[in-house]
Amino acid sequence: MDTTTMRATTAGRARRRPKTYGGDRICGHGVCETKLSRYNRNEYCFQHAPARFPRMRGEFTEEYMAKNS
C-alpha cells in the first residue's frame, strides 16, 4: 500500500514588518494639531487631506451624455 505524508510548519511571525513613517508627527495643515499615526504615510490628517477620486472605467451612458454635453 502507498503511504502519503504531508508536512506543515506553524504559522509563526509575518515575514515583514509594517512600514513606519516616524512618530510625533502632526497634520501639515496650518492650524490643525491632529497627531498622525506612525503608519499613516500622508502628510495631512483625513479631514485636511486633498480629495482623491478613483479612476473610473467603462463608458458613459447615453443618458449621462445627453445631460452633460
Secondary structure, 3 states (H helix, E strand, C coil): CCCCCCCCCCCCCCCCCCCCCCCCEECCCCCCCCEECCCCCCCCCCCCCCCCCCCCCCCCCHHHHHHCC
